[in-house]
Amino acid sequence: MGTGKAVYVGATLISILISISLYRSDRQNLAIFVGLWAPTILNLGQTLIDDES
């Protein structure tokens, strides 16, 4: 896995962990919002990596 791809995967995992912690602290709406960042980050990373190639 390249360095650029690892950054986006890491950011995705962090957003999922933040979403889980928000959900457990009874902030469900914010947790869902943050949880939607994961596919967005992955798509952005894939687009930027494809453009570099």
N, C-alpha and C positions, 0 to 999 in steps of 0.2 A: 504494500500500500504506500503510495507516494505521500510526501509531507503535506501537500496541499489537500489531498483527500482526507488525510488523518485529521486535519484541523476541522473540516466540516463534519466529519463523523463525531469527533469529540464535542463539538458545539451542539450537535443533535442530542447526544447522550446527556449533556448538561441540561438542555432544555427539558428533556423528559424527566430527569431527576428533580428539577425545580417544579415541574408540573405536579409530580407525585407529592412533593412536600407541601405544596399549596393545597392540594386536594385533601390531604390529611389534616390540614389546619383549618378546615371548614371554609375555604375560599374557592368553592367549586367553579364559579364562573371564570375567575382569573386563571385557575388551573387549566380549564378547557382552552382558554385563549392562548396560554403559554404552550400547551400541548400541541396546538396547531402550528407552532413554529418549526417543529421537527421536520415535517415534509417540505416546508418552505426552504429551510436551510439546506436540506439534501438536494433539492432541485436547483437552488442557486449554486451550490458547489459543483454539481454535475455540469451545469451550463458554463460556468467559468473555466472548469478543467477542460471541457470539450473545445472551448474557444482558444485555449492555449495550444492545443495539439495541431 
